[in-house]
């Protein structure tokens, strides 16, 4: 859903999220003087998606759980590749 909301295909994981997995990082905050400050982490920290792929791979390397890769890993790798593959 995050990828679609950001104009991409595939899977994109949130920098901060709640139970539904959607990005919850606020776009704006205030500095110590009360001035508005743009918060970019939710928009710019897209590497978290690659971190999820890496975690799947490390799980597989550690456990050799081929059924996990068949049931979940292959799909997540494909969806993550889609999201990175269509970014400018």
N, C-alpha and C positions, 0 to 999 in steps of 0.2 A: 504494500500500500504506500509506503514512504517513497519508493521509486516513482510510482504513478503520480503522486502529489507533486513531485519535483520534475515531472516531465520526462521520466525515463521508463524503460521497460525493465523487467527483472526484479531483483530484490535489492533493497537498500535498508540497512539497519540504522536505527536512531542512535544519536550521541547520548541523549537522555530520553527515557520513555517510562510509561506506566504499564499497567497490565495489558493494554491493547497493542503495545509495540510501536505506537505512533510517536513521532518526534514531539517532545514537550519542552525543549529548550526555548525559553522566551526569546523573542526577537529584540526586545528592548529592555533595558534596566535603567537604573539611575546611579550616578557616581556619588561620591561623598558630599558633594555640594547640591545634589538634587538635579543635576543636568542629565538629560537623556543620553544614554550610551547604547550604541548598537552592539548586540551580542551575536557574534558570527559563528560560534562553535557549532551550532546545530546545522548551519548551512555549509560550513567549510570542512568539518571533520569527517569527511566521507571515508577515510581510511578504516574506520571502525568496521565497515562491511568486509574489507579484505581481512581484517583481524578475525572475523567470524569464520571465513573460509579457512584461514590458517588453523584455527582451533579445531575445526572438523578434521582437517588433514592430520594434525598432531594426535587427535583422538584415535584416528585410524592407525597411524604409525605405532602408537603405543599398545593398542588392543588387538590389531589385525582383525577387527570386527567387519568382515566383508558384508554381512547382511545390513549393518548400519550404513555402509557406503552405498549399497544397492537401494535401500529404502529411503535414505535421506541425503547422503553426501553428494551423489551424482546430481541430484536435482538442485541442491543449494549451489554447487559449483556452476552449474549451467545458468541459474538465475542471477548469480553475482556477476558472472561474465557478461551477461546481457546488460546489466546496469552500467558496468564500466565501459562496455563496448560502444555505448551510444552517447557518451558524454563528450562534450566539446573540449 
